[in-house]
Amino acid sequence: MKVRASVKKMCDKCRVIRRHGRAAEPCPRPTAGHLPTLPSPVWAPLLNRTFFSVARIAGVDIPRDKRIEIALTYVYGIGLTTAKKILSKTGVNPDTRVKDLDDADVQKLRGAAESYTLEGDLRRQEGMALKRLQDIGCVRGRRHRAGLPVRGQRTRTNARTRRGARKTVAGKKK
């Protein structure tokens, strides 16, 4: 059984001894989901609370420790303005942390986000628009294809982001 170099221990009861990148003594129950042995007062508040493991909106795991207003912007197609609109429509407080949301709030947010074009559909839509510009052969399409600035910026100097790193040209002899 091959084990990552960072793995030294699987749980408090089972140890993995590593020799030459291989596990010499694998954990007898790797799928048992061993929990570290902690005193019960530490676990008591967690056992009484109902929470979800990961909030997924439009197929994206949003970060648990951020405010919901910021966490929604991790979804491609939702910026800060759209996130505020979604939160006002659903009635969720923007200052609430994602880990403090209950399942009903997450369901409301998912429903509100479905009314927007997000993630894969939006990427596909943008790609099709660029492909159409290139197919009809307009100036914008040609500039996209050549990797040059599209909106009329100068290229004699600057435009390094679009043009990439400088290519050295041999100087002429005198």
C-alpha positions, 0 to 999 in steps of 0.5 A: 500500500503506497502512502503519502510522505506526509502521513505518519499516523492514521489515528491514535490507535493505529500507526503507519511505519514508513520505510522507503515510501511504503507502509510497513504496517498498514492500519487494520481498519482504514475505513473505520473513520477513527476519531482521535481520543479526546475528552468528552467535554470537548466533543459534547457541543459538537454532538448536540449541534446539527450542521452540514459538512460542506455547503455546495452551491452550483456544484462548488464547495464554498468556504465554511469560515467566510461570511456568506456574502463573500463565500458566494463569490467563489462560484463562477458568475456570482460577484459581490453585487449578485451575491447581495441580490441573492441574499436580499431575495432569500432573506439571509443575513450577509454577515452570517458565516457559512458554517452557521447556516442551517440546511433550510438557508442553504436550500434557499440560496441554491434555489435563488442561484439557479435563476442565474447562468453559472459555472459550466454553462456560463463558461460555455456561453462565453467560449461560444461568443468568442468562437463566433467572433473568430468564425466571422473574422471580425477584428475582435475575433482576429485579435483574440486569436492572435493573443493581442489586446482587443479594445484598441490599446497600443502594442508598440509598448506595453500590452505585456500581459496579453503578448507574453514575455519578451522574445529576444531578437538578435541585434544587427551587426555594424 
